[in-house]
Amino acid sequence: MSIPVTTLIGSPRRLVTTIVLFVALDLSVLVINLWLGEQLARDAVAINLAGRQRMLSQQTTKALLLSIGATNPDDAALALQEFNTAFGLFTQTLTAFANGGKARGGDGAEVSLQPVKGEAIHVVSAARDIVAPVERLLAAPESAGPMPGPQFVQAADYMVRNNQELLVLMNSLTTALERDSVRRARDLRAIQTGAFILALGNFLAIVVGLLRQFRAVESDNHQWRQLARHDPLTGLPNRKAFTEAAQGVLTRAEMDKSTGAVLMLDLDGFKPINDSFGHATGDRILIALAETLASTARATDVVTRLGGDEFAMLCPKLHGEDDIRHFCHRLLAAIELIPDRICPGSRLGASIGIAVYPDAGYNLDHLLGRADKAMYAAKQAGGSRWKVA
């Protein structure tokens, strides 16, 4: 039996909402992953450029010393070119660290830097203060001549004196950027983990909800199947369930050549009780009768209510006059006691018709027909008795 989707999920809108939430959480994890990757890439570039600053500070000082110590114009020009390149990269990168902006990477390509934060701000500010005098010295007009002017001598002397402090500051910048990168990665991973846990929790909630709904539907289906196969008043198997069970028993009995009996039972005196005490009391009588038949029947017997006050029983291995007599006597004795606890003073009996197999064959309809005729014969004979077809 197929289960409608609307029944399984309870509400299509609820399912759509849950799925949208699940997709949104998954997308947030993806976005955080991309963001984390981008941040780590930027941090790696910044840390790499901070490390390069240490080299550039040394290269700047060295180029200045070479330029003022050169013995010919060509060597001086080469040294000044190296100085301009190194010092230009150094100051450009410091400005990008301070304010954010473009700088040149190790491969010469432009890279974007974000303004530094926290401890790195003070480090970059201190480094810019140190190199500011050099920028002012070199901004002054240069004296004519093939060799570097006195401002380069002053700049070289200044860089030598502040070289160690500048190197320490660049080391501090690298360390600060590394710490910031680790902290940022930790925070982003915490957010990523939280989003993943929420997505997983949402997914589990979907699964658990569907499983619970499925079990509830299965339970309801089982109850409906039970109701469809049982008499709603007495709880006994109905005619369809009795037919299926009886045909299975008779098929096996025919293969094994085993014996048994089919009983048809109709109450005697039920209509006066129903008329005198009402249908509610009549229903109580029928329920009590069903309980009596079920308790009197053996484990292998099949009992059913066919309708009204008519019942049937299939009793495998019930064969022989003595067995049938003892069994029917027990049934009639138990039935006579039913009114005592429901409507004292009333009389109740039963007419029982019996068809045995294999004497009457193994066809259920044929057995029921013969048992029904025998039951009417018992009723016409005065009731409260049994007859074998």
KOLLUMVEX-119900 format. One record per residue (C-alpha): residue number from 1; residue in three letters; x negated, y, z. Coordinates in Angstrom, 1 decimal, m for minus. Each point is the difference from the previous one (the first is absolute). Last residue first. Layout:
BEGIN
{k:NUM; r:ALA; X:X; Y:Y; Z:Z} $
...
END
This chain:
BEGIN
{k:389; r:ALA; X:25.3; Y:m32.3; Z:8.4} $
{k:388; r:VAL; X:m0.7; Y:m0.3; Z:3.7} $
{k:387; r:LYS; X:2.6; Y:1.5; Z:2.3} $
{k:386; r:TRP; X:m0.4; Y:2.0; Z:3.1} $
{k:385; r:ARG; X:2.4; Y:1.0; Z:2.8} $
{k:384; r:SER; X:1.4; Y:3.1; Z:1.7} $
{k:383; r:GLY; X:2.7; Y:0.2; Z:m2.6} $
{k:382; r:GLY; X:3.5; Y:m1.6; Z:m0.2} $
{k:381; r:ALA; X:m0.4; Y:m2.4; Z:m2.9} $
{k:380; r:GLN; X:0.5; Y:2.9; Z:m2.4} $
{k:379; r:LYS; X:m3.2; Y:1.5; Z:1.4} $
{k:378; r:ALA; X:m2.0; Y:m3.2; Z:m0.4} $
{k:377; r:ALA; X:1.2; Y:m0.3; Z:m3.6} $
{k:376; r:TYR; X:m0.9; Y:3.6; Z:m0.6} $
{k:375; r:MET; X:m3.5; Y:m0.8; Z:1.3} $
{k:374; r:ALA; X:m0.3; Y:m3.1; Z:m2.2} $
{k:373; r:LYS; X:0.8; Y:2.1; Z:m3.1} $
{k:372; r:ASP; X:m2.7; Y:2.5; Z:1.0} $
{k:371; r:ALA; X:m2.5; Y:m2.7; Z:0.6} $
{k:370; r:ARG; X:0.7; Y:m1.4; Z:m3.5} $
{k:369; r:GLY; X:m0.5; Y:3.4; Z:m1.6} $
{k:368; r:LEU; X:m3.1; Y:0.8; Z:2.0} $
{k:367; r:LEU; X:m1.6; Y:m3.3; Z:m1.1} $
{k:366; r:HIS; X:0.9; Y:0.7; Z:m3.6} $
{k:365; r:ASP; X:m1.4; Y:3.5; Z:0.2} $
{k:364; r:LEU; X:m3.2; Y:m1.3; Z:1.6} $
{k:363; r:ASN; X:m0.7; Y:m2.7; Z:m2.5} $
{k:362; r:TYR; X:m1.9; Y:m2.9; Z:1.8} $
{k:361; r:GLY; X:2.5; Y:m2.8; Z:m0.5} $
{k:360; r:ALA; X:3.2; Y:m0.9; Z:2.0} $
{k:359; r:ASP; X:m1.5; Y:m3.1; Z:1.6} $
{k:358; r:PRO; X:m3.5; Y:1.5; Z:m0.1} $
{k:357; r:TYR; X:1.0; Y:2.0; Z:1.8} $
{k:356; r:VAL; X:2.9; Y:0.6; Z:2.5} $
{k:355; r:ALA; X:3.0; Y:2.2; Z:m0.3} $
{k:354; r:ILE; X:1.6; Y:1.2; Z:3.2} $
{k:353; r:GLY; X:3.1; Y:2.0; Z:0.8} $
{k:352; r:ILE; X:0.4; Y:1.7; Z:3.4} $
{k:351; r:SER; X:3.1; Y:1.5; Z:1.5} $
{k:350; r:ALA; X:m0.7; Y:2.2; Z:2.9} $
{k:349; r:GLY; X:1.5; Y:0.9; Z:3.4} $
{k:348; r:LEU; X:1.0; Y:3.0; Z:2.0} $
{k:347; r:ARG; X:2.6; Y:0.4; Z:2.7} $
{k:346; r:SER; X:0.5; Y:3.2; Z:1.9} $
{k:345; r:GLY; X:0.4; Y:0.2; Z:3.8} $
{k:344; r:PRO; X:m3.2; Y:2.0; Z:0.5} $
{k:343; r:CYS; X:m0.9; Y:2.4; Z:m2.8} $
{k:342; r:ILE; X:m3.8; Y:0.5; Z:m0.2} $
{k:341; r:ARG; X:m1.7; Y:m2.3; Z:2.5} $
{k:340; r:ASP; X:2.5; Y:m2.9; Z:0.0} $
{k:339; r:PRO; X:0.7; Y:0.6; Z:m3.7} $
{k:338; r:ILE; X:m3.3; Y:m1.7; Z:m1.0} $
{k:337; r:LEU; X:0.5; Y:m3.3; Z:1.9} $
{k:336; r:GLU; X:2.0; Y:m1.8; Z:m2.8} $
{k:335; r:ILE; X:m2.9; Y:0.7; Z:m2.4} $
{k:334; r:ALA; X:m2.5; Y:m1.9; Z:2.2} $
{k:333; r:ALA; X:2.2; Y:m3.1; Z:0.2} $
{k:332; r:LEU; X:0.6; Y:0.2; Z:m3.8} $
{k:331; r:LEU; X:m3.7; Y:0.2; Z:m0.8} $
{k:330; r:ARG; X:m1.0; Y:m2.8; Z:2.4} $
{k:329; r:HIS; X:2.7; Y:m2.3; Z:m1.4} $
{k:328; r:CYS; X:m1.2; Y:0.8; Z:m3.5} $
{k:327; r:PHE; X:m3.6; Y:m1.1; Z:0.8} $
{k:326; r:HIS; X:1.1; Y:m3.2; Z:1.8} $
{k:325; r:ARG; X:2.4; Y:m1.0; Z:m2.8} $
{k:324; r:ILE; X:m2.5; Y:0.7; Z:m2.7} $
{k:323; r:ASP; X:m2.8; Y:m2.0; Z:1.6} $
{k:322; r:ASP; X:2.4; Y:m2.9; Z:0.7} $
{k:321; r:GLU; X:1.5; Y:m0.1; Z:m3.5} $
{k:320; r:GLY; X:m3.4; Y:0.0; Z:m1.8} $
{k:319; r:HIS; X:m1.9; Y:2.9; Z:m1.4} $
{k:318; r:LEU; X:m1.4; Y:3.2; Z:1.3} $
{k:317; r:LYS; X:m3.6; Y:m0.2; Z:m1.4} $
{k:316; r:PRO; X:0.3; Y:3.6; Z:m1.4} $
{k:315; r:CYS; X:2.9; Y:2.1; Z:1.4} $
{k:314; r:LEU; X:1.3; Y:2.7; Z:m2.3} $
{k:313; r:MET; X:2.6; Y:2.1; Z:1.8} $
{k:312; r:ALA; X:2.9; Y:2.1; Z:m1.1} $
{k:311; r:PHE; X:2.2; Y:2.7; Z:1.6} $
{k:310; r:GLU; X:3.5; Y:1.3; Z:m0.7} $
{k:309; r:ASP; X:1.5; Y:2.6; Z:2.5} $
{k:308; r:GLY; X:m0.1; Y:2.8; Z:m2.6} $
{k:307; r:GLY; X:m2.8; Y:m0.7; Z:m2.5} $
{k:306; r:LEU; X:m2.6; Y:m2.6; Z:m0.8} $
{k:305; r:ARG; X:m1.8; Y:0.3; Z:3.3} $
{k:304; r:THR; X:m3.1; Y:m2.1; Z:m0.2} $
{k:303; r:VAL; X:m1.9; Y:m2.7; Z:2.0} $
{k:302; r:VAL; X:m3.1; Y:m2.0; Z:m1.3} $
{k:301; r:ASP; X:m1.1; Y:m3.0; Z:2.1} $
{k:300; r:THR; X:m3.7; Y:m0.9; Z:0.3} $
{k:299; r:ALA; X:m0.3; Y:1.3; Z:3.6} $
{k:298; r:ARG; X:3.2; Y:m1.7; Z:1.1} $
{k:297; r:ALA; X:3.3; Y:1.8; Z:0.2} $
{k:296; r:THR; X:1.7; Y:0.4; Z:3.4} $
{k:295; r:SER; X:m1.7; Y:3.3; Z:0.7} $
{k:294; r:ALA; X:0.7; Y:1.4; Z:m3.5} $
{k:293; r:LEU; X:3.6; Y:m1.2; Z:0.0} $
{k:292; r:THR; X:0.7; Y:1.5; Z:3.4} $
{k:291; r:GLU; X:m1.7; Y:3.3; Z:m0.9} $
{k:290; r:ALA; X:2.1; Y:0.2; Z:m3.1} $
{k:289; r:LEU; X:3.1; Y:m0.8; Z:2.0} $
{k:288; r:ALA; X:m0.8; Y:2.7; Z:2.5} $
{k:287; r:ILE; X:m0.3; Y:2.5; Z:m2.9} $
{k:286; r:LEU; X:3.3; Y:m1.2; Z:m1.5} $
{k:285; r:ILE; X:1.7; Y:0.3; Z:3.4} $
{k:284; r:ARG; X:m1.4; Y:3.5; Z:0.6} $
{k:283; r:ASP; X:1.3; Y:1.0; Z:m3.5} $
{k:282; r:GLY; X:3.4; Y:m1.2; Z:1.0} $
{k:281; r:THR; X:m0.2; Y:2.0; Z:3.2} $
{k:280; r:ALA; X:m0.7; Y:3.1; Z:m2.1} $
{k:279; r:HIS; X:2.7; Y:m1.0; Z:m2.4} $
{k:278; r:GLY; X:2.8; Y:0.2; Z:2.5} $
{k:277; r:PHE; X:1.0; Y:m2.0; Z:3.1} $
{k:276; r:SER; X:3.3; Y:m1.5; Z:m1.0} $
{k:275; r:ASP; X:m0.3; Y:0.0; Z:m3.8} $
{k:274; r:ASN; X:m3.7; Y:m1.1; Z:0.0} $
{k:273; r:ILE; X:0.7; Y:m2.7; Z:2.7} $
{k:272; r:PRO; X:3.1; Y:m1.2; Z:m1.9} $
{k:271; r:LYS; X:m2.1; Y:m0.1; Z:m3.3} $
{k:270; r:PHE; X:m2.9; Y:m2.0; Z:1.6} $
{k:269; r:GLY; X:2.1; Y:m3.0; Z:1.1} $
{k:268; r:ASP; X:m1.8; Y:m2.5; Z:m2.1} $
{k:267; r:LEU; X:m3.4; Y:1.0; Z:m1.4} $
{k:266; r:ASP; X:m1.3; Y:m1.2; Z:m3.3} $
{k:265; r:LEU; X:m3.1; Y:m2.2; Z:m0.4} $
{k:264; r:MET; X:m1.6; Y:m1.5; Z:m3.1} $
{k:263; r:LEU; X:m2.8; Y:m2.5; Z:0.7} $
{k:262; r:VAL; X:m2.6; Y:m1.3; Z:m2.5} $
{k:261; r:ALA; X:m1.7; Y:m3.2; Z:0.9} $
{k:260; r:GLY; X:m3.3; Y:m1.8; Z:m0.1} $
{k:259; r:THR; X:m2.0; Y:m2.8; Z:m1.6} $
{k:258; r:SER; X:m3.4; Y:m0.5; Z:m1.6} $
{k:257; r:LYS; X:m0.8; Y:m1.3; Z:m3.5} $
{k:256; r:ASP; X:m3.4; Y:1.9; Z:0.3} $
{k:255; r:MET; X:0.5; Y:1.8; Z:m3.4} $
{k:254; r:GLU; X:3.7; Y:0.5; Z:0.7} $
{k:253; r:ALA; X:m0.8; Y:1.3; Z:3.5} $
{k:252; r:ARG; X:m2.5; Y:2.4; Z:m1.4} $
{k:251; r:THR; X:2.5; Y:1.4; Z:m2.4} $
{k:250; r:LEU; X:2.7; Y:0.0; Z:2.7} $
{k:249; r:VAL; X:m2.2; Y:2.1; Z:2.4} $
{k:248; r:GLY; X:m0.8; Y:2.5; Z:m2.8} $
{k:247; r:GLN; X:3.6; Y:0.3; Z:m1.0} $
{k:246; r:ALA; X:1.0; Y:0.5; Z:3.6} $
{k:245; r:ALA; X:m2.5; Y:2.9; Z:0.5} $
{k:244; r:GLU; X:1.1; Y:1.8; Z:m3.1} $
{k:243; r:THR; X:3.7; Y:m0.5; Z:0.6} $
{k:242; r:PHE; X:m0.3; Y:1.0; Z:3.6} $
{k:241; r:ALA; X:m1.8; Y:3.2; Z:m0.9} $
{k:240; r:LYS; X:2.7; Y:0.8; Z:m2.6} $
{k:239; r:ARG; X:2.9; Y:m0.9; Z:2.3} $
{k:238; r:ASN; X:m1.3; Y:2.1; Z:2.9} $
{k:237; r:PRO; X:m2.6; Y:m1.0; Z:2.5} $
{k:236; r:LEU; X:1.4; Y:0.5; Z:3.6} $
{k:235; r:GLY; X:m0.3; Y:3.5; Z:1.5} $
{k:234; r:THR; X:3.6; Y:m0.3; Z:1.3} $
{k:233; r:LEU; X:1.4; Y:3.3; Z:m1.2} $
{k:232; r:PRO; X:m2.3; Y:1.1; Z:m2.8} $
{k:231; r:ASP; X:m0.2; Y:m3.5; Z:m1.6} $
{k:230; r:HIS; X:m3.6; Y:m0.5; Z:m1.1} $
{k:229; r:ARG; X:m1.9; Y:0.0; Z:m3.3} $
{k:228; r:ALA; X:0.5; Y:3.7; Z:m1.0} $
{k:227; r:LEU; X:m0.5; Y:1.1; Z:3.6} $
{k:226; r:GLN; X:m3.3; Y:m1.9; Z:0.2} $
{k:225; r:ARG; X:m1.1; Y:1.6; Z:m3.3} $
{k:224; r:TRP; X:1.0; Y:3.4; Z:1.3} $
{k:223; r:GLN; X:m2.0; Y:m0.6; Z:3.2} $
{k:222; r:HIS; X:m3.0; Y:m1.1; Z:m2.1} $
{k:221; r:ASN; X:0.3; Y:3.0; Z:m2.2} $
{k:220; r:ASP; X:0.1; Y:2.3; Z:3.0} $
{k:219; r:SER; X:m3.1; Y:m1.7; Z:1.4} $
{k:218; r:GLU; X:m1.7; Y:0.3; Z:m3.4} $
{k:217; r:VAL; X:1.0; Y:3.7; Z:m0.1} $
{k:216; r:ALA; X:m1.4; Y:0.6; Z:3.5} $
{k:215; r:ARG; X:m3.1; Y:m1.8; Z:m1.0} $
{k:214; r:PHE; X:m0.4; Y:2.1; Z:m3.1} $
{k:213; r:GLN; X:0.6; Y:3.2; Z:2.0} $
{k:212; r:ARG; X:m2.6; Y:m1.0; Z:2.5} $
{k:211; r:LEU; X:m2.5; Y:m0.9; Z:m2.7} $
{k:210; r:LEU; X:0.8; Y:3.2; Z:m1.9} $
{k:209; r:GLY; X:m0.6; Y:2.1; Z:3.1} $
{k:208; r:VAL; X:m3.2; Y:m1.9; Z:0.9} $
{k:207; r:VAL; X:m1.3; Y:0.5; Z:m3.5} $
{k:206; r:ILE; X:0.9; Y:3.7; Z:m0.2} $
{k:205; r:ALA; X:m1.3; Y:0.7; Z:3.5} $
{k:204; r:LEU; X:m3.2; Y:m1.8; Z:m0.9} $
{k:203; r:PHE; X:m0.4; Y:2.3; Z:m3.0} $
{k:202; r:ASN; X:0.7; Y:3.1; Z:2.2} $
{k:201; r:GLY; X:m2.6; Y:m1.2; Z:2.5} $
{k:200; r:LEU; X:m2.5; Y:m0.6; Z:m2.8} $
{k:199; r:ALA; X:0.6; Y:3.5; Z:m1.3} $
{k:198; r:LEU; X:m0.2; Y:1.5; Z:3.4} $
{k:197; r:ILE; X:m3.2; Y:m2.0; Z:0.7} $
{k:196; r:PHE; X:m1.4; Y:1.2; Z:m3.3} $
{k:195; r:ALA; X:0.8; Y:3.6; Z:0.8} $
{k:194; r:GLY; X:m1.6; Y:m0.3; Z:3.4} $
{k:193; r:THR; X:m3.1; Y:m1.6; Z:m1.5} $
{k:192; r:GLN; X:m0.3; Y:2.8; Z:m2.6} $
{k:191; r:ILE; X:0.4; Y:2.6; Z:2.6} $
{k:190; r:ALA; X:m2.7; Y:m1.7; Z:2.1} $
{k:189; r:ARG; X:m2.1; Y:m0.3; Z:m3.1} $
{k:188; r:LEU; X:0.3; Y:3.7; Z:m0.7} $
{k:187; r:ASP; X:m1.0; Y:0.8; Z:3.6} $
{k:186; r:ARG; X:m3.1; Y:m2.3; Z:m0.2} $
{k:185; r:ALA; X:m1.0; Y:1.3; Z:m3.4} $
{k:184; r:ARG; X:0.3; Y:3.6; Z:1.3} $
{k:183; r:ARG; X:m2.1; Y:m0.9; Z:3.1} $
{k:182; r:VAL; X:m2.7; Y:m1.7; Z:m2.1} $
{k:181; r:SER; X:m0.1; Y:2.8; Z:m2.5} $
{k:180; r:ASP; X:m0.2; Y:2.6; Z:2.7} $
{k:179; r:ARG; X:m2.9; Y:m1.8; Z:1.7} $
{k:178; r:GLU; X:m1.8; Y:m0.3; Z:m3.4} $
{k:177; r:LEU; X:0.6; Y:3.7; Z:m0.7} $
{k:176; r:ALA; X:m1.5; Y:0.9; Z:3.5} $
{k:175; r:THR; X:m3.0; Y:m2.2; Z:m0.6} $
{k:174; r:THR; X:m0.7; Y:1.5; Z:m3.4} $
{k:173; r:LEU; X:0.4; Y:3.5; Z:1.4} $
{k:172; r:SER; X:m2.3; Y:m0.8; Z:2.9} $
{k:171; r:ASN; X:m2.7; Y:m1.2; Z:m2.4} $
{k:170; r:MET; X:0.5; Y:3.2; Z:m2.0} $
{k:169; r:LEU; X:m0.4; Y:2.1; Z:3.2} $
{k:168; r:VAL; X:m3.1; Y:m1.8; Z:1.0} $
{k:167; r:LEU; X:m1.6; Y:0.6; Z:m3.4} $
{k:166; r:LEU; X:0.9; Y:3.7; Z:0.3} $
{k:165; r:GLU; X:m1.6; Y:0.2; Z:3.4} $
{k:164; r:GLN; X:m3.2; Y:m1.7; Z:m1.4} $
{k:163; r:ASN; X:m0.2; Y:2.3; Z:m3.0} $
{k:162; r:ASN; X:0.5; Y:3.2; Z:1.9} $
{k:161; r:ARG; X:m3.7; Y:1.1; Z:0.2} $
{k:160; r:VAL; X:m0.8; Y:m1.5; Z:m3.4} $
{k:159; r:MET; X:3.0; Y:1.6; Z:m1.5} $
{k:158; r:TYR; X:m0.9; Y:3.4; Z:1.3} $
{k:157; r:ASP; X:m3.6; Y:m0.2; Z:m1.3} $
{k:156; r:ALA; X:1.3; Y:m1.1; Z:m3.4} $
{k:155; r:ALA; X:2.5; Y:2.9; Z:0.0} $
{k:154; r:GLN; X:m2.7; Y:2.5; Z:0.9} $
{k:153; r:VAL; X:m2.3; Y:m1.3; Z:m2.7} $
{k:152; r:PHE; X:2.9; Y:0.0; Z:m2.4} $
{k:151; r:GLN; X:0.8; Y:3.7; Z:0.9} $
{k:150; r:PRO; X:m3.7; Y:0.8; Z:m0.7} $
{k:149; r:GLY; X:0.4; Y:m0.6; Z:m3.7} $
{k:148; r:PRO; X:m0.4; Y:m3.3; Z:m1.9} $
{k:147; r:MET; X:m2.6; Y:0.1; Z:m2.8} $
{k:146; r:PRO; X:0.4; Y:1.2; Z:m3.6} $
{k:145; r:GLY; X:0.3; Y:3.6; Z:1.0} $
{k:144; r:ALA; X:2.6; Y:2.6; Z:0.7} $
{k:143; r:SER; X:1.4; Y:0.1; Z:3.5} $
{k:142; r:GLU; X:3.3; Y:m1.8; Z:0.6} $
{k:141; r:PRO; X:3.0; Y:2.1; Z:0.9} $
{k:140; r:ALA; X:1.6; Y:m1.1; Z:3.3} $
{k:139; r:ALA; X:2.5; Y:m2.9; Z:m0.2} $
{k:138; r:LEU; X:m2.9; Y:m2.4; Z:1.0} $
{k:137; r:LEU; X:m0.3; Y:1.6; Z:3.4} $
{k:136; r:ARG; X:3.7; Y:0.1; Z:0.6} $
{k:135; r:GLU; X:0.4; Y:m3.7; Z:m0.9} $
{k:134; r:VAL; X:m2.9; Y:m0.9; Z:2.2} $
{k:133; r:PRO; X:1.6; Y:2.0; Z:2.9} $
{k:132; r:ALA; X:3.3; Y:m2.0; Z:m0.5} $
{k:131; r:VAL; X:m1.7; Y:m3.4; Z:0.2} $
{k:130; r:ILE; X:0.1; Y:m0.2; Z:3.9} $
{k:129; r:ASP; X:3.5; Y:1.5; Z:0.3} $
{k:128; r:ARG; X:1.3; Y:m2.5; Z:m2.5} $
{k:127; r:ALA; X:m1.5; Y:m2.8; Z:2.0} $
{k:126; r:ALA; X:1.7; Y:1.3; Z:3.2} $
{k:125; r:SER; X:3.3; Y:0.2; Z:m1.7} $
{k:124; r:VAL; X:m0.3; Y:m3.5; Z:m1.4} $
{k:123; r:VAL; X:m0.8; Y:m1.4; Z:3.4} $
{k:122; r:HIS; X:2.8; Y:1.9; Z:1.7} $
{k:121; r:ILE; X:2.6; Y:m1.2; Z:m2.5} $
{k:120; r:ALA; X:m1.4; Y:m3.6; Z:0.2} $
{k:119; r:GLU; X:1.1; Y:m0.2; Z:3.7} $
{k:118; r:GLY; X:3.6; Y:0.2; Z:m0.9} $
{k:117; r:LYS; X:1.0; Y:0.3; Z:m3.6} $
{k:116; r:VAL; X:m1.7; Y:0.2; Z:m3.4} $
{k:115; r:PRO; X:1.7; Y:1.7; Z:m2.9} $
{k:114; r:GLN; X:0.9; Y:m2.6; Z:m2.7} $
{k:113; r:LEU; X:m2.5; Y:m0.7; Z:m2.7} $
{k:112; r:SER; X:0.7; Y:m0.4; Z:m3.7} $
{k:111; r:VAL; X:m2.6; Y:m1.6; Z:m2.3} $
{k:110; r:GLU; X:m1.6; Y:1.3; Z:m3.2} $
{k:109; r:ALA; X:m2.2; Y:m2.4; Z:m1.9} $
{k:108; r:GLY; X:m3.8; Y:0.3; Z:0.2} $
{k:107; r:ASP; X:m0.5; Y:m3.6; Z:0.9} $
{k:106; r:GLY; X:m0.9; Y:0.8; Z:3.6} $
{k:105; r:GLY; X:3.1; Y:2.0; Z:0.4} $
{k:104; r:ARG; X:0.5; Y:3.7; Z:m0.8} $
{k:103; r:ALA; X:2.3; Y:2.1; Z:2.2} $
{k:102; r:LYS; X:3.5; Y:1.3; Z:m0.4} $
{k:101; r:GLY; X:2.2; Y:1.3; Z:2.7} $
{k:100; r:GLY; X:0.6; Y:0.0; Z:3.7} $
{k:99; r:ASN; X:m0.8; Y:3.0; Z:2.2} $
{k:98; r:ALA; X:m2.9; Y:m1.1; Z:2.2} $
{k:97; r:PHE; X:m1.0; Y:m3.3; Z:m1.7} $
{k:96; r:ALA; X:0.3; Y:1.7; Z:m3.4} $
{k:95; r:THR; X:m2.2; Y:2.9; Z:1.1} $
{k:94; r:LEU; X:m2.6; Y:m2.4; Z:1.4} $
{k:93; r:THR; X:0.1; Y:m1.9; Z:m3.3} $
{k:92; r:GLN; X:m0.6; Y:3.2; Z:m2.0} $
{k:91; r:THR; X:m2.8; Y:1.0; Z:2.3} $
{k:90; r:PHE; X:m1.9; Y:m3.3; Z:m0.4} $
{k:89; r:LEU; X:0.7; Y:m0.4; Z:m3.7} $
{k:88; r:GLY; X:m1.4; Y:3.5; Z:m0.6} $
{k:87; r:PHE; X:m2.9; Y:m0.6; Z:2.3} $
{k:86; r:ALA; X:m1.0; Y:m3.2; Z:m1.9} $
{k:85; r:THR; X:0.4; Y:1.5; Z:m3.5} $
{k:84; r:ASN; X:m1.5; Y:3.3; Z:0.8} $
{k:83; r:PHE; X:m3.0; Y:m1.6; Z:1.8} $
{k:82; r:GLU; X:m0.6; Y:m2.5; Z:m2.9} $
{k:81; r:GLN; X:0.0; Y:2.9; Z:m2.4} $
{k:80; r:LEU; X:m2.3; Y:2.0; Z:2.3} $
{k:79; r:ALA; X:m2.5; Y:m2.9; Z:0.1} $
{k:78; r:LEU; X:0.1; Y:m0.4; Z:m3.8} $
{k:77; r:ALA; X:m0.6; Y:3.8; Z:m0.4} $
{k:76; r:ALA; X:m2.9; Y:0.0; Z:2.5} $
{k:75; r:ASP; X:m1.6; Y:m2.9; Z:m1.8} $
{k:74; r:ASP; X:0.3; Y:1.9; Z:m3.3} $
{k:73; r:PRO; X:m1.2; Y:3.3; Z:1.5} $
{k:72; r:ASN; X:m3.3; Y:m1.4; Z:1.3} $
{k:71; r:THR; X:m1.6; Y:m0.6; Z:3.4} $
{k:70; r:ALA; X:3.2; Y:m1.1; Z:1.7} $
{k:69; r:GLY; X:0.0; Y:0.5; Z:3.8} $
{k:68; r:ILE; X:3.0; Y:2.3; Z:0.1} $
{k:67; r:SER; X:2.1; Y:m2.3; Z:m2.2} $
{k:66; r:LEU; X:m1.2; Y:m3.2; Z:1.7} $
{k:65; r:LEU; X:1.0; Y:1.3; Z:3.4} $
{k:64; r:LEU; X:3.4; Y:1.1; Z:m1.3} $
{k:63; r:ALA; X:0.5; Y:m3.4; Z:m1.7} $
{k:62; r:LYS; X:m0.9; Y:m1.9; Z:3.3} $
{k:61; r:THR; X:2.4; Y:2.1; Z:2.0} $
{k:60; r:THR; X:2.9; Y:m0.6; Z:m2.4} $
{k:59; r:GLN; X:m0.8; Y:m3.7; Z:m0.4} $
{k:58; r:GLN; X:0.2; Y:m0.4; Z:3.8} $
{k:57; r:SER; X:3.4; Y:1.7; Z:0.2} $
{k:56; r:LEU; X:1.1; Y:m1.9; Z:m3.1} $
{k:55; r:MET; X:m0.9; Y:m3.4; Z:1.6} $
{k:54; r:ARG; X:2.0; Y:0.8; Z:3.2} $
{k:53; r:GLN; X:2.9; Y:1.3; Z:m2.2} $
{k:52; r:ARG; X:0.0; Y:m3.3; Z:m1.8} $
{k:51; r:GLY; X:1.2; Y:m1.7; Z:3.2} $
{k:50; r:ALA; X:2.8; Y:2.4; Z:0.2} $
{k:49; r:LEU; X:0.8; Y:m0.7; Z:m3.7} $
{k:48; r:ASN; X:0.2; Y:m3.7; Z:0.8} $
{k:47; r:ILE; X:2.2; Y:0.6; Z:3.0} $
{k:46; r:ALA; X:2.3; Y:2.2; Z:m2.1} $
{k:45; r:VAL; X:0.2; Y:m2.6; Z:m2.8} $
{k:44; r:ALA; X:0.7; Y:m2.8; Z:2.5} $
{k:43; r:ASP; X:2.7; Y:2.1; Z:1.7} $
{k:42; r:ARG; X:1.7; Y:0.7; Z:m3.3} $
{k:41; r:ALA; X:0.0; Y:m3.7; Z:m0.9} $
{k:40; r:LEU; X:1.3; Y:m0.8; Z:3.5} $
{k:39; r:GLN; X:2.7; Y:2.5; Z:m0.4} $
{k:38; r:GLU; X:1.0; Y:m1.3; Z:m3.4} $
{k:37; r:GLY; X:0.1; Y:m3.6; Z:1.2} $
{k:36; r:LEU; X:2.0; Y:0.9; Z:3.0} $
{k:35; r:TRP; X:2.5; Y:1.9; Z:m2.1} $
{k:34; r:LEU; X:0.3; Y:m2.9; Z:m2.4} $
{k:33; r:ASN; X:0.5; Y:m2.4; Z:2.9} $
{k:32; r:ILE; X:2.4; Y:2.5; Z:1.7} $
{k:31; r:VAL; X:2.0; Y:0.2; Z:m3.3} $
{k:30; r:LEU; X:0.1; Y:m3.8; Z:m0.2} $
{k:29; r:VAL; X:1.2; Y:m0.3; Z:3.7} $
{k:28; r:SER; X:2.6; Y:2.7; Z:m0.7} $
{k:27; r:LEU; X:1.1; Y:m2.0; Z:m3.1} $
{k:26; r:ASP; X:0.6; Y:m3.0; Z:2.2} $
{k:25; r:LEU; X:1.9; Y:2.1; Z:2.5} $
{k:24; r:ALA; X:2.1; Y:1.4; Z:m2.8} $
{k:23; r:VAL; X:0.6; Y:m3.4; Z:m1.5} $
{k:22; r:PHE; X:1.2; Y:m1.4; Z:3.4} $
{k:21; r:LEU; X:2.2; Y:3.1; Z:0.6} $
{k:20; r:VAL; X:1.5; Y:m0.4; Z:m3.5} $
{k:19; r:ILE; X:0.6; Y:m3.7; Z:0.7} $
{k:18; r:THR; X:1.7; Y:0.7; Z:3.3} $
{k:17; r:THR; X:2.2; Y:2.7; Z:m1.6} $
{k:16; r:VAL; X:0.9; Y:m2.3; Z:m2.9} $
{k:15; r:LEU; X:0.9; Y:m2.8; Z:2.5} $
{k:14; r:ARG; X:2.2; Y:2.3; Z:2.1} $
{k:13; r:ARG; X:1.7; Y:1.3; Z:m3.2} $
{k:12; r:PRO; X:0.6; Y:m3.6; Z:m1.1} $
{k:11; r:SER; X:1.7; Y:m0.7; Z:3.3} $
{k:10; r:GLY; X:0.1; Y:m3.3; Z:2.0} $
{k:9; r:ILE; X:m3.0; Y:m1.4; Z:m1.7} $
{k:8; r:LEU; X:1.3; Y:m3.6; Z:m0.4} $
{k:7; r:THR; X:3.6; Y:0.9; Z:m0.5} $
{k:6; r:THR; X:m0.8; Y:2.6; Z:m2.7} $
{k:5; r:VAL; X:m2.3; Y:m2.5; Z:m1.6} $
{k:4; r:PRO; X:2.8; Y:m2.5; Z:m0.3} $
{k:3; r:ILE; X:m0.9; Y:m3.5; Z:1.2} $
{k:2; r:SER; X:0.2; Y:m2.9; Z:m2.5} $
{k:1; r:MET; X:1.5; Y:m3.3; Z:1.1} $
END
